[in-house]
């Protein structure tokens, strides 16, 4: 068990052998509705997603921002490593370490494995999308697996750009971000509608009976029943309004996804991934070969960016809720996805200590988007006051969900020292 102040990415033991097998890590949860992240946040990103997630429009769960550059990351207070010396910045105790993972030994097998998973998911998606099985559960699962593999490829290309052909990596990463964004929207709208309708049902449902002989409890129950009755007047209309709006958005997203999957742009992406399944382009020149010699430096840089982003999150006692703070949490979700993917490449598997925090950030993304959908529906012209009231209560409920997700992340984040704002 690592200490709370220990770095999240540990260097492999000298006797560890990387690059064996197909190089694929655990698939992990699909957090993105988007996405993702998602996602996926979205998606970082994927990426979240997400993530995770270059100046371009990143889809849910995909990484955003410029490509990762190599270099020694700055030390973050409270994140000392535990090498042979026991103290120092992240990784300082591993000087003189030999047997470090390389692009040929770890990254190339990982990318080839994810490319093979992408092609398998694409074949299953085509099979389940036949007229007899259109819209079934199998097609949705295949689409999620397709997005999951695409996010991992894109995130790895972002983190380990210096170990690959930079031009090829940037181009393929941008195309994969476009694809995951297109495919995630339909799933995100469906989940958002189900979340909001369920919340309306709970908010307007019957109350529990009060205990006999408790007058104060009876009065409180009566007041609560009156409030729920007033809310129930507009809850049905609010649910119908949300269903019309989100179903229309989901239908348009489904049409856009079908059009994208039949476009020449998508076929070019599939061809590029098929080539990746057999050959990973290597960097040219002496500098490129030197950068590909070790993957630890870019992986630790991705880790340091995550810790810095988490440390910069606003504290939980900042007063009234501020929607402007959502962007920092989405960025943390995307960077967490990038770190997870780098961990899979370098150490051959996901870090189990980050599963719960990642799930909390996915819930945060979903609650933020659901609250935004409720607020957008409340701005519909000429709606009844009761409908607007129900949507306002729904918006407040989703904002409570946002705060709960933030609290869950802080409780499950295993490196508490990184939560202290600098």
KEPATOR-840343 format. One record per residue (C-alpha): residue number from 1; residue in three letters; x, y, z. Coordinates in pm, whole numbers. Example, Ala and Ser with C-alpha at 12.3 -4.5 7.8 and 13.67 -1.06 7.14 Angstrom:
! KEPATOR-840343
[atom 1, 'ALA', [1230, -450, 780]]
[atom 2, 'SER', [1367, -106, 714]]
//
This chain:
! KEPATOR-840343
[atom 1, 'UNK', [0, 0, 0]]
[atom 2, 'UNK', [147, 335, -98]]
[atom 3, 'UNK', [170, 621, 149]]
[atom 4, 'UNK', [-71, 911, 77]]
[atom 5, 'UNK', [217, 1137, -23]]
[atom 6, 'UNK', [371, 889, -266]]
[atom 7, 'UNK', [364, 937, -640]]
[atom 8, 'UNK', [84, 763, -824]]
[atom 9, 'UNK', [300, 616, -1101]]
[atom 10, 'UNK', [570, 391, -964]]
[atom 11, 'UNK', [855, 272, -1174]]
[atom 12, 'UNK', [854, -102, -1240]]
[atom 13, 'UNK', [1085, -326, -1049]]
[atom 14, 'UNK', [1418, -403, -1219]]
[atom 15, 'UNK', [1321, -765, -1271]]
[atom 16, 'UNK', [987, -672, -1432]]
[atom 17, 'UNK', [952, -757, -1797]]
[atom 18, 'UNK', [731, -532, -2001]]
[atom 19, 'UNK', [605, -575, -2352]]
[atom 20, 'UNK', [506, -939, -2316]]
[atom 21, 'UNK', [172, -1052, -2443]]
[atom 22, 'UNK', [-42, -830, -2656]]
[atom 23, 'UNK', [28, -520, -2446]]
[atom 24, 'UNK', [-330, -440, -2365]]
[atom 25, 'UNK', [-438, -332, -2018]]
[atom 26, 'UNK', [-778, -378, -1862]]
[atom 27, 'UNK', [-1053, -216, -2056]]
[atom 28, 'UNK', [-1186, -31, -1753]]
[atom 29, 'UNK', [-1523, 140, -1729]]
[atom 30, 'UNK', [-1653, 345, -2013]]
[atom 31, 'UNK', [-1704, 672, -1839]]
[atom 32, 'UNK', [-1781, 884, -2098]]
[atom 33, 'UNK', [-2103, 959, -2215]]
[atom 34, 'UNK', [-1992, 1074, -2325]]
[atom 35, 'UNK', [-1744, 1034, -2228]]
[atom 36, 'UNK', [-1607, 923, -2161]]
[atom 37, 'UNK', [-1448, 1044, -1958]]
[atom 38, 'UNK', [-1622, 1109, -1963]]
[atom 39, 'UNK', [-1618, 1167, -2001]]
[atom 40, 'UNK', [-1581, 1089, -2214]]
[atom 41, 'UNK', [-1451, 1481, -1906]]
[atom 42, 'UNK', [-1624, 1467, -2141]]
[atom 43, 'UNK', [-1561, 1219, -2200]]
[atom 44, 'UNK', [-1094, 1287, -2138]]
[atom 45, 'UNK', [-1085, 1348, -2234]]
[atom 46, 'UNK', [-1066, 1147, -2299]]
[atom 47, 'UNK', [-1047, 1179, -2178]]
[atom 48, 'UNK', [-1257, 1269, -1863]]
[atom 49, 'UNK', [-1376, 1167, -2033]]
[atom 50, 'UNK', [-1186, 1257, -2034]]
[atom 51, 'UNK', [-1108, 1296, -2180]]
[atom 52, 'UNK', [-741, 1356, -2143]]
[atom 53, 'UNK', [-847, 1592, -2369]]
[atom 54, 'UNK', [-288, 2071, -3000]]
[atom 55, 'UNK', [-547, 2314, -3086]]
[atom 56, 'UNK', [-853, 2120, -3193]]
[atom 57, 'UNK', [-1200, 2036, -3081]]
[atom 58, 'UNK', [-1176, 1745, -2844]]
[atom 59, 'UNK', [-1463, 1505, -2809]]
[atom 60, 'UNK', [-1591, 1367, -2477]]
[atom 61, 'UNK', [-1331, 1173, -2289]]
[atom 62, 'UNK', [-1047, 1299, -2511]]
[atom 63, 'UNK', [-744, 1503, -2405]]
[atom 64, 'UNK', [-733, 1873, -2471]]
[atom 65, 'UNK', [-444, 2113, -2485]]
[atom 66, 'UNK', [-108, 2089, -2658]]
[atom 67, 'UNK', [60, 1755, -2704]]
[atom 68, 'UNK', [260, 1638, -2411]]
[atom 69, 'UNK', [621, 1746, -2422]]
[atom 70, 'UNK', [899, 1556, -2259]]
[atom 71, 'UNK', [1102, 1703, -1983]]
[atom 72, 'UNK', [1144, 1668, -1611]]
[atom 73, 'UNK', [825, 1782, -1438]]
[atom 74, 'UNK', [842, 2035, -1163]]
[atom 75, 'UNK', [815, 1897, -814]]
[atom 76, 'UNK', [475, 1931, -649]]
[atom 77, 'UNK', [479, 1998, -275]]
[atom 78, 'UNK', [372, 1691, -84]]
[atom 79, 'UNK', [430, 1442, -364]]
[atom 80, 'UNK', [776, 1311, -282]]
[atom 81, 'UNK', [879, 978, -418]]
[atom 82, 'UNK', [1010, 691, -211]]
[atom 83, 'UNK', [1311, 560, -393]]
[atom 84, 'UNK', [1629, 428, -245]]
[atom 85, 'UNK', [1693, 761, -76]]
[atom 86, 'UNK', [1337, 778, 57]]
[atom 87, 'UNK', [1282, 1143, -25]]
[atom 88, 'UNK', [1291, 1381, -318]]
[atom 89, 'UNK', [1074, 1469, -610]]
[atom 90, 'UNK', [877, 1212, -804]]
[atom 91, 'UNK', [1112, 948, -936]]
[atom 92, 'UNK', [1424, 1097, -774]]
[atom 93, 'UNK', [1495, 774, -589]]
[atom 94, 'UNK', [1520, 572, -908]]
[atom 95, 'UNK', [1835, 719, -1059]]
[atom 96, 'UNK', [2055, 457, -1216]]
[atom 97, 'UNK', [1751, 237, -1284]]
[atom 98, 'UNK', [1791, 1, -1579]]
[atom 99, 'UNK', [1531, -197, -1766]]
[atom 100, 'UNK', [1297, 99, -1816]]
[atom 101, 'UNK', [999, 47, -2049]]
[atom 102, 'UNK', [1065, 157, -2404]]
[atom 103, 'UNK', [844, 238, -2699]]
[atom 104, 'UNK', [935, -88, -2868]]
[atom 105, 'UNK', [891, -300, -2558]]
[atom 106, 'UNK', [576, -149, -2403]]
[atom 107, 'UNK', [408, 123, -2610]]
[atom 108, 'UNK', [406, -54, -2946]]
[atom 109, 'UNK', [245, -376, -2812]]
[atom 110, 'UNK', [-12, -168, -2621]]
[atom 111, 'UNK', [-108, 35, -2928]]
[atom 112, 'UNK', [-125, -276, -3145]]
[atom 113, 'UNK', [-351, -446, -2889]]
[atom 114, 'UNK', [-586, -147, -2866]]
[atom 115, 'UNK', [-594, -120, -3244]]
[atom 116, 'UNK', [-694, -486, -3266]]
[atom 117, 'UNK', [-968, -421, -3007]]
[atom 118, 'UNK', [-1087, -125, -3214]]
[atom 119, 'UNK', [-1116, -341, -3526]]
[atom 120, 'UNK', [-1296, -620, -3338]]
[atom 121, 'UNK', [-1546, -372, -3193]]
[atom 122, 'UNK', [-1600, -220, -3535]]
[atom 123, 'UNK', [-1678, -562, -3682]]
[atom 124, 'UNK', [-1924, -637, -3401]]
[atom 125, 'UNK', [-2086, -296, -3444]]
[atom 126, 'UNK', [-2145, -368, -3812]]
[atom 127, 'UNK', [-2291, -709, -3729]]
[atom 128, 'UNK', [-2525, -580, -3456]]
[atom 129, 'UNK', [-2629, -282, -3667]]
[atom 130, 'UNK', [-2798, -506, -3923]]
[atom 131, 'UNK', [-3168, -426, -3984]]
[atom 132, 'UNK', [-3278, -724, -3774]]
[atom 133, 'UNK', [-3071, -617, -3475]]
[atom 134, 'UNK', [-3063, -240, -3519]]
[atom 135, 'UNK', [-3078, -48, -3194]]
[atom 136, 'UNK', [-3017, -357, -2981]]
[atom 137, 'UNK', [-2805, -394, -2670]]
[atom 138, 'UNK', [-2522, -554, -2867]]
[atom 139, 'UNK', [-2481, -252, -3092]]
[atom 140, 'UNK', [-2458, -21, -2791]]
[atom 141, 'UNK', [-2198, -243, -2623]]
[atom 142, 'UNK', [-1993, -259, -2944]]
[atom 143, 'UNK', [-2008, 120, -2977]]
[atom 144, 'UNK', [-1886, 161, -2619]]
[atom 145, 'UNK', [-1598, -81, -2679]]
[atom 146, 'UNK', [-1513, 107, -2998]]
[atom 147, 'UNK', [-1500, 440, -2813]]
[atom 148, 'UNK', [-1302, 283, -2529]]
[atom 149, 'UNK', [-1029, 157, -2762]]
[atom 150, 'UNK', [-1023, 485, -2955]]
[atom 151, 'UNK', [-982, 684, -2633]]
[atom 152, 'UNK', [-692, 469, -2518]]
[atom 153, 'UNK', [-516, 501, -2851]]
[atom 154, 'UNK', [-569, 876, -2859]]
[atom 155, 'UNK', [-461, 922, -2496]]
[atom 156, 'UNK', [-144, 719, -2550]]
[atom 157, 'UNK', [-61, 916, -2863]]
[atom 158, 'UNK', [-102, 1235, -2660]]
[atom 159, 'UNK', [116, 1129, -2366]]
[atom 160, 'UNK', [389, 947, -2558]]
[atom 161, 'UNK', [397, 1174, -2865]]
[atom 162, 'UNK', [776, 1214, -2846]]
[atom 163, 'UNK', [823, 837, -2869]]
[atom 164, 'UNK', [632, 823, -3198]]
[atom 165, 'UNK', [620, 1005, -3529]]
[atom 166, 'UNK', [481, 1341, -3405]]
[atom 167, 'UNK', [299, 1435, -3726]]
[atom 168, 'UNK', [133, 1095, -3754]]
[atom 169, 'UNK', [43, 1091, -3383]]
[atom 170, 'UNK', [-117, 1439, -3392]]
[atom 171, 'UNK', [-320, 1362, -3703]]
[atom 172, 'UNK', [-452, 1026, -3585]]
[atom 173, 'UNK', [-527, 1162, -3237]]
[atom 174, 'UNK', [-736, 1443, -3381]]
[atom 175, 'UNK', [-934, 1205, -3601]]
[atom 176, 'UNK', [-999, 967, -3312]]
[atom 177, 'UNK', [-1119, 1258, -3099]]
[atom 178, 'UNK', [-1368, 1349, -3371]]
[atom 179, 'UNK', [-1490, 989, -3391]]
[atom 180, 'UNK', [-1536, 938, -3017]]
[atom 181, 'UNK', [-1718, 1271, -2990]]
[atom 182, 'UNK', [-1963, 1175, -3263]]
[atom 183, 'UNK', [-2028, 828, -3120]]
[atom 184, 'UNK', [-2065, 942, -2759]]
[atom 185, 'UNK', [-2340, 1200, -2807]]
[atom 186, 'UNK', [-2628, 959, -2863]]
[atom 187, 'UNK', [-2535, 758, -2553]]
[atom 188, 'UNK', [-2496, 1079, -2350]]
[atom 189, 'UNK', [-2840, 1214, -2443]]
[atom 190, 'UNK', [-3008, 883, -2360]]
[atom 191, 'UNK', [-2843, 864, -2017]]
[atom 192, 'UNK', [-2922, 1231, -1947]]
[atom 193, 'UNK', [-3291, 1182, -2023]]
[atom 194, 'UNK', [-3315, 874, -1801]]
[atom 195, 'UNK', [-3135, 1054, -1517]]
[atom 196, 'UNK', [-3361, 1360, -1531]]
[atom 197, 'UNK', [-3687, 1168, -1561]]
[atom 198, 'UNK', [-3593, 944, -1268]]
[atom 199, 'UNK', [-3502, 1249, -1060]]
[atom 200, 'UNK', [-3838, 1412, -1138]]
[atom 201, 'UNK', [-4018, 1096, -1032]]
[atom 202, 'UNK', [-3831, 1087, -701]]
[atom 203, 'UNK', [-3885, 1457, -633]]
[atom 204, 'UNK', [-4260, 1443, -698]]
[atom 205, 'UNK', [-4329, 1098, -551]]
[atom 206, 'UNK', [-4528, 1024, -233]]
[atom 207, 'UNK', [-4380, 1090, 108]]
[atom 208, 'UNK', [-4323, 839, 386]]
[atom 209, 'UNK', [-4596, 828, 656]]
[atom 210, 'UNK', [-4521, 1010, 980]]
[atom 211, 'UNK', [-4510, 835, 1317]]
[atom 212, 'UNK', [-4838, 835, 1516]]
[atom 213, 'UNK', [-4868, 1076, 1805]]
[atom 214, 'UNK', [-4597, 1306, 1673]]
[atom 215, 'UNK', [-4773, 1632, 1600]]
[atom 216, 'UNK', [-4462, 1812, 1480]]
[atom 217, 'UNK', [-4379, 1524, 1253]]
[atom 218, 'UNK', [-4732, 1527, 1117]]
[atom 219, 'UNK', [-4719, 1897, 1044]]
[atom 220, 'UNK', [-4383, 1857, 870]]
[atom 221, 'UNK', [-4518, 1568, 667]]
[atom 222, 'UNK', [-4823, 1774, 567]]
[atom 223, 'UNK', [-4609, 2065, 454]]
[atom 224, 'UNK', [-4386, 1828, 260]]
[atom 225, 'UNK', [-4689, 1666, 99]]
[atom 226, 'UNK', [-4820, 2006, -11]]
[atom 227, 'UNK', [-4482, 2090, -160]]
[atom 228, 'UNK', [-4469, 1761, -346]]
[atom 229, 'UNK', [-4824, 1812, -469]]
[atom 230, 'UNK', [-4731, 2153, -605]]
[atom 231, 'UNK', [-4424, 2003, -766]]
[atom 232, 'UNK', [-4627, 1718, -914]]
[atom 233, 'UNK', [-4843, 1963, -1106]]
[atom 234, 'UNK', [-4551, 2061, -1328]]
[atom 235, 'UNK', [-4340, 1744, -1305]]
[atom 236, 'UNK', [-4532, 1558, -1575]]
[atom 237, 'UNK', [-4512, 1851, -1815]]
[atom 238, 'UNK', [-4146, 1903, -1733]]
[atom 239, 'UNK', [-4075, 1536, -1806]]
[atom 240, 'UNK', [-4260, 1561, -2137]]
[atom 241, 'UNK', [-4066, 1874, -2231]]
[atom 242, 'UNK', [-3734, 1711, -2146]]
[atom 243, 'UNK', [-3828, 1399, -2338]]
[atom 244, 'UNK', [-3912, 1600, -2650]]
[atom 245, 'UNK', [-3592, 1802, -2634]]
[atom 246, 'UNK', [-3349, 1522, -2549]]
[atom 247, 'UNK', [-3513, 1264, -2776]]
[atom 248, 'UNK', [-3481, 1505, -3066]]
[atom 249, 'UNK', [-3115, 1566, -2980]]
[atom 250, 'UNK', [-3055, 1190, -2949]]
[atom 251, 'UNK', [-3219, 1125, -3287]]
[atom 252, 'UNK', [-3002, 1387, -3453]]
[atom 253, 'UNK', [-2693, 1243, -3287]]
[atom 254, 'UNK', [-2785, 895, -3407]]
[atom 255, 'UNK', [-2821, 1021, -3763]]
[atom 256, 'UNK', [-2489, 1205, -3736]]
[atom 257, 'UNK', [-2318, 889, -3608]]
[atom 258, 'UNK', [-2456, 679, -3892]]
[atom 259, 'UNK', [-2347, 940, -4142]]
[atom 260, 'UNK', [-2000, 956, -3986]]
[atom 261, 'UNK', [-1959, 576, -3990]]
[atom 262, 'UNK', [-2035, 574, -4362]]
[atom 263, 'UNK', [-1810, 866, -4452]]
[atom 264, 'UNK', [-1473, 853, -4624]]
[atom 265, 'UNK', [-1322, 1023, -4319]]
[atom 266, 'UNK', [-1416, 731, -4097]]
[atom 267, 'UNK', [-1287, 477, -4350]]
[atom 268, 'UNK', [-954, 662, -4350]]
[atom 269, 'UNK', [-946, 634, -3968]]
[atom 270, 'UNK', [-1022, 262, -3986]]
[atom 271, 'UNK', [-742, 214, -4240]]
[atom 272, 'UNK', [-497, 403, -4018]]
[atom 273, 'UNK', [-591, 193, -3715]]
[atom 274, 'UNK', [-561, -125, -3923]]
[atom 275, 'UNK', [-205, -24, -4015]]
[atom 276, 'UNK', [-138, 55, -3649]]
[atom 277, 'UNK', [-237, -299, -3556]]
[atom 278, 'UNK', [62, -427, -3751]]
[atom 279, 'UNK', [316, -142, -3738]]
[atom 280, 'UNK', [369, 154, -3506]]
[atom 281, 'UNK', [549, 447, -3677]]
[atom 282, 'UNK', [873, 526, -3495]]
[atom 283, 'UNK', [1032, 870, -3466]]
[atom 284, 'UNK', [1305, 964, -3710]]
[atom 285, 'UNK', [1644, 1107, -3623]]
[atom 286, 'UNK', [1871, 1072, -3322]]
[atom 287, 'UNK', [1656, 1294, -3099]]
[atom 288, 'UNK', [1347, 1089, -3173]]
[atom 289, 'UNK', [1522, 761, -3100]]
[atom 290, 'UNK', [1654, 902, -2773]]
[atom 291, 'UNK', [1302, 1014, -2671]]
[atom 292, 'UNK', [1167, 667, -2745]]
[atom 293, 'UNK', [1429, 503, -2525]]
[atom 294, 'UNK', [1216, 544, -2211]]
[atom 295, 'UNK', [848, 605, -2144]]
[atom 296, 'UNK', [888, 693, -1778]]
[atom 297, 'UNK', [952, 1063, -1832]]
[atom 298, 'UNK', [631, 1138, -2028]]
[atom 299, 'UNK', [431, 911, -1796]]
[atom 300, 'UNK', [559, 1098, -1491]]
[atom 301, 'UNK', [483, 1428, -1663]]
[atom 302, 'UNK', [124, 1314, -1716]]
[atom 303, 'UNK', [110, 1217, -1349]]
[atom 304, 'UNK', [248, 1553, -1242]]
[atom 305, 'UNK', [-11, 1738, -1449]]
[atom 306, 'UNK', [-286, 1538, -1281]]
[atom 307, 'UNK', [-156, 1610, -932]]
[atom 308, 'UNK', [-119, 1978, -1013]]
[atom 309, 'UNK', [-475, 1994, -1148]]
[atom 310, 'UNK', [-616, 1817, -842]]
[atom 311, 'UNK', [-420, 2045, -609]]
[atom 312, 'UNK', [-564, 2347, -790]]
[atom 313, 'UNK', [-925, 2236, -746]]
[atom 314, 'UNK', [-1126, 2485, -541]]
[atom 315, 'UNK', [-1176, 2379, -178]]
[atom 316, 'UNK', [-1513, 2255, -61]]
[atom 317, 'UNK', [-1571, 2553, 166]]
[atom 318, 'UNK', [-1568, 2826, -99]]
[atom 319, 'UNK', [-1928, 2932, -25]]
[atom 320, 'UNK', [-2214, 2937, -277]]
[atom 321, 'UNK', [-2199, 2708, -575]]
[atom 322, 'UNK', [-2013, 2858, -870]]
[atom 323, 'UNK', [-2066, 2707, -1214]]
[atom 324, 'UNK', [-1735, 2854, -1333]]
[atom 325, 'UNK', [-1559, 2592, -1120]]
[atom 326, 'UNK', [-1694, 2305, -1331]]
[atom 327, 'UNK', [-1423, 2349, -1597]]
[atom 328, 'UNK', [-1143, 2274, -1347]]
[atom 329, 'UNK', [-1315, 1951, -1245]]
[atom 330, 'UNK', [-1368, 1847, -1606]]
[atom 331, 'UNK', [-999, 1908, -1676]]
[atom 332, 'UNK', [-903, 1695, -1375]]
[atom 333, 'UNK', [-1121, 1415, -1510]]
[atom 334, 'UNK', [-950, 1426, -1850]]
[atom 335, 'UNK', [-603, 1431, -1696]]
[atom 336, 'UNK', [-698, 1137, -1475]]
[atom 337, 'UNK', [-785, 940, -1785]]
[atom 338, 'UNK', [-452, 1025, -1945]]
[atom 339, 'UNK', [-273, 912, -1631]]
[atom 340, 'UNK', [-469, 586, -1623]]
[atom 341, 'UNK', [-377, 509, -1983]]
[atom 342, 'UNK', [-10, 593, -1920]]
[atom 343, 'UNK', [-18, 365, -1614]]
[atom 344, 'UNK', [-153, 83, -1831]]
[atom 345, 'UNK', [128, 132, -2082]]
[atom 346, 'UNK', [417, 157, -1835]]
[atom 347, 'UNK', [305, -87, -1566]]
[atom 348, 'UNK', [82, -316, -1770]]
[atom 349, 'UNK', [-243, -247, -1582]]
[atom 350, 'UNK', [-468, 16, -1431]]
[atom 351, 'UNK', [-413, 162, -1085]]
[atom 352, 'UNK', [-698, 21, -869]]
[atom 353, 'UNK', [-665, 312, -628]]
[atom 354, 'UNK', [-794, 552, -893]]
[atom 355, 'UNK', [-1108, 358, -985]]
[atom 356, 'UNK', [-1332, 523, -727]]
[atom 357, 'UNK', [-1205, 879, -789]]
[atom 358, 'UNK', [-1253, 830, -1161]]
[atom 359, 'UNK', [-1609, 710, -1105]]
[atom 360, 'UNK', [-1679, 1014, -888]]
[atom 361, 'UNK', [-1555, 1247, -1162]]
[atom 362, 'UNK', [-1775, 1067, -1416]]
[atom 363, 'UNK', [-2075, 1122, -1188]]
[atom 364, 'UNK', [-1972, 1486, -1155]]
[atom 365, 'UNK', [-1970, 1527, -1533]]
[atom 366, 'UNK', [-2310, 1360, -1567]]
[atom 367, 'UNK', [-2466, 1579, -1296]]
[atom 368, 'UNK', [-2325, 1897, -1448]]
[atom 369, 'UNK', [-2461, 1813, -1792]]
[atom 370, 'UNK', [-2799, 1710, -1650]]
[atom 371, 'UNK', [-2824, 2037, -1458]]
[atom 372, 'UNK', [-2743, 2225, -1777]]
[atom 373, 'UNK', [-3015, 2038, -1966]]
[atom 374, 'UNK', [-3272, 2125, -1696]]
[atom 375, 'UNK', [-3170, 2492, -1706]]
[atom 376, 'UNK', [-3191, 2500, -2085]]
[atom 377, 'UNK', [-3539, 2347, -2076]]
[atom 378, 'UNK', [-3649, 2606, -1819]]
[atom 379, 'UNK', [-3557, 2881, -2066]]
[atom 380, 'UNK', [-3811, 2750, -2318]]
[atom 381, 'UNK', [-4048, 3036, -2413]]
[atom 382, 'UNK', [-4410, 3033, -2295]]
[atom 383, 'UNK', [-4396, 2740, -2055]]
[atom 384, 'UNK', [-4636, 2719, -1762]]
[atom 385, 'UNK', [-4516, 2848, -1423]]
[atom 386, 'UNK', [-4564, 2504, -1268]]
[atom 387, 'UNK', [-4340, 2351, -1535]]
[atom 388, 'UNK', [-4074, 2615, -1477]]
[atom 389, 'UNK', [-4095, 2552, -1102]]
[atom 390, 'UNK', [-4046, 2178, -1148]]
[atom 391, 'UNK', [-3748, 2237, -1376]]
[atom 392, 'UNK', [-3598, 2476, -1120]]
[atom 393, 'UNK', [-3628, 2215, -846]]
[atom 394, 'UNK', [-3477, 1959, -1081]]
[atom 395, 'UNK', [-3186, 2191, -1159]]
[atom 396, 'UNK', [-3118, 2242, -787]]
[atom 397, 'UNK', [-3133, 1866, -729]]
[atom 398, 'UNK', [-2873, 1802, -999]]
[atom 399, 'UNK', [-2651, 2073, -851]]
[atom 400, 'UNK', [-2668, 1887, -522]]
[atom 401, 'UNK', [-2554, 1584, -718]]
[atom 402, 'UNK', [-2256, 1784, -843]]
[atom 403, 'UNK', [-2155, 1873, -487]]
[atom 404, 'UNK', [-2202, 1513, -373]]
[atom 405, 'UNK', [-1976, 1389, -652]]
[atom 406, 'UNK', [-1709, 1641, -554]]
[atom 407, 'UNK', [-1727, 1526, -193]]
[atom 408, 'UNK', [-1702, 1162, -302]]
[atom 409, 'UNK', [-1394, 1241, -508]]
[atom 410, 'UNK', [-1225, 1410, -211]]
[atom 411, 'UNK', [-1307, 1114, 13]]
[atom 412, 'UNK', [-1176, 852, -230]]
[atom 413, 'UNK', [-872, 1036, -368]]
[atom 414, 'UNK', [-583, 827, -233]]
[atom 415, 'UNK', [-323, 1104, -236]]
[atom 416, 'UNK', [-467, 1354, 10]]
[atom 417, 'UNK', [-163, 1582, 7]]
[atom 418, 'UNK', [-238, 1672, -354]]
[atom 419, 'UNK', [-576, 1815, -252]]
[atom 420, 'UNK', [-416, 2104, -65]]
[atom 421, 'UNK', [-433, 2410, -286]]
[atom 422, 'UNK', [-88, 2564, -351]]
//
